Amino acid sequence: MSDDVIATFVKYSNQTSGQDKLCRVLQYSSQLIWWYLERQGLSSDYIQKLKQLQSSLSLARKYFSLGRSVEHMRGAAVSIHINDPILRYSITLSRISSAFQFLCDNFYLFSKLGLIRLEPENLSALSSKCWLYADLLNLIRVCYEIRHDINEQIDRQESNLKNLDHNFYSTCKCVMARRPDLFLDLMKNATDIWLPVHASGLTNLSPGTVGFCGTVSSVLGVVAVWRKSRKL
């Protein structure tokens, strides 16, 4: 392992967002593993330990969310000045939704610690709804940006006589090569959105499906934080 990789890992692990993303990967991969082992009929003791690990990591991530609502509200105050109306409202409302999600997570943690008297289940349900709204708005934003970039690429190719034989597939490849962050964010949100959909009770997914979607979106989130060029 090179010194550059070690230095990058140390820098990554020192970030709160990096620690949260790593815990998230472990949380959902633990769920995926215990679901698979349960289907194979293996030792219930080992499965119970994995379930406990998943639960502990989920609670630990609540600590990482402390103060993040302020960060997102600050971001919303900046994005409200974006000129493009679609981007302005999708980004701003997404950040506000995320701020309320983390605020609910904070109160959930406080209720679990016995610091306040609120129903954790109600806070968790409200947090899931805010999470769902944020993911929906993120998908709207990234699809809008991809569509905008594809139209720009088509116009660019049509203005170049050498590229009159372009097709939609090659256009998408060009956009993907130029803006990999958009497609990474699209895949991340497309898999992540099923988690709040399930948590909100809008659909009933198996623990394996939840674990798979959570693991994939978490790994993509790690890539986005690890490589800044992949972060939208």
N, C-alpha and C positions, 0 to 999 in steps of 0.2 A: 504494500500500500504506500503510495507516494506521500511526501510531506504535504503537497498541495491538497490532496484528498483529506488527509488528517486535519489540516488547518481549516478546510471548508466545513468538515463535520463538527469540529469544536465550535466554530462560529455559528453554525446552524443550531447546534444543541443548546447554545447559550441564549437563543432567541425564544421568547415565550411561545410564539406561533409555531416554531420548530418543535418544541417539546410537546405542544398540544397535538400537532399533526402526527408525531411518532406514537403518542399514546392512543390516538384515534385509530391508527393502523393496527396496533396491538389489540385494541378493544374489539374491533369488528372481525379481525382475523381469528381471535379467540372464539367469537360466536360462530364463525363459519366452521372452525375445527370441531367444536363440541357438537354442533349439529351433525356433522359428517360422522363423528365417532358414535353418536347416539343412534344414527341409522344403521351403523355396523354392529350395534349391540355390544359395544366394548364396555370396559369397567365404568360403572356409574360413579365411583369415587373420583376418578380422573376427570370425568365430565363435569362433576360438581365443582371441582377445583377450577376448571376453565370458566365455568359460569360465574364463580366468585371473582375470578380475575377480571372478567368482562365488567361486572358490576363495580368493582373497585376502580377500574380505569375510567369508567363513565363518571363516577363521583369525583375522581381526581381532576378530570377535565373541567369540572365546575369551578375549581379553584383558579384554573387558567383563564376563565372567563371574567374574573373580577376586574372591573374597570374597563373592559372592552366596549361596553355600551357608550362610554364617553368618547372613545376613539372613533366609533362609527358615527356618532352624532356630529363630531367635528368634521369627519369626512363628508357627511351630508351637507354641512354648511358650506363646504367648498364646491361640491358637485352641483349645487343648486344654481351656480353661475355658468354652467356649461351652455354654450350657444345652441347646440342641437337639442330640440325639445324632447325627442325620444330618449336620447342618452341622459338628458338632464333629469327627466322624471323617473326613468327606470333605475338609474344609479342611485339617485337621492332616496327614492322610496325603498329600494333594496337595503340601503345602509340604515335607514330608519327602522325597517323591519328587523334587521340584524341587531340593532341597538336594543329593541324591545325584547328580542329573543334572549340576549345575554343578560338583560336586566331580570327577566323571569328566571333564568338560570341562577343568578345571584340570590334572588329571594328563595328559590328552591333550596339552595345550599344552606341559607340561613335558617330555613324552616327545619331542615334535616338536623342541623346543629342545635335546634331548640332555642334560637335567638329571637325568632318571631313566631307568631301563631297564625300560620296560613296553611291551607291544604296543599301539600306537595303535588298531589295528583292534578289539581286544577292549574297549578303553575306549570307543570310539565306539559299539560294539554295546550295551554296558551303559548308556551315556548315553541311547541311543534307547529302551531298555526303560523306564528311569525317566521319560523324557519322555512315553511312551505312558501309563504309569500315572497320571501327573499330569494329563494331558488327560482321561483317562477319569473320574477323580475330580472334575475341574472340571465336566465335563458332567453328572455325577450331581448335583453341588451346584446348578448353575444350573437344571436341570430340576426339581429338588425345590423350589427357591425360586419358579419360575414357577408350578408347580402350586399351591403354598401361596398365592401372591398371587391366582391365578385363583379359588380356592375362597373366599378372603376377599371378592373382588369380587362373586361370585355371592351370598354371604350378605348383603352390603351392599345389593345390588340387590333381593333378595327381601324385605328389611325395609323397602324403600321402595315404597309402593303405586304410585308413578308409573312404576316400572321393571319392572313384572310381565311386560312383553313383551320382556325382554332375550333375547339369544341368545348362543351361545358366541363367535361372531365379534366381536360388539360388546364382550363381556367382555374378550376378548384385546386389543382396541384400547384399552380403558380401562387395562388393566394395562401395555401397551406405552407408553402416553403417560405413565403415572406412574413406570414403572421401565424407561426405555430402556437402562439399563446391563445389565439382565438379558438382553435380547434381543441386544444387541451382543456380550456375552460368549458367548452361545449360538452365534451365527454364527461368532465368532472360533474357538471351540474345535471346532465342527463341521467347519470347513475345516482347522484346524491339525492335528487328530488323524491325518489321512491322511499327514502327513509322517513321524511316528515309526512308523506302521504300515508304510509303505514302507521306511524305514530299517532296521526290525527284520526285514525279509524276509518279513512276513506276507502281503504282496501285492506285485505288480510293476506299478507305475505308470509311465507315460511321463514323461520329463523335463518335458514341457509341462504335464501334470497336476500334477506336484509344484511346478513354477514358479507355476502359477495359484493353487493352494491356498495356497502360501507367501506369494504377493503379497497375496492377499485377507486372510488372517489377519494379515499384518504391517501392512497399511493400517488394519485395524480396531484393531490394537494401538496404532498411532500415535494414532488418534482417542481411544482410552481414556486415553492419557497426556496428550495435548494438552488434552482437556476432562475435567477431574476428575469432572464430573457423569456422564460416560459410563463411568467406571471402577468395576467391581464390587468 
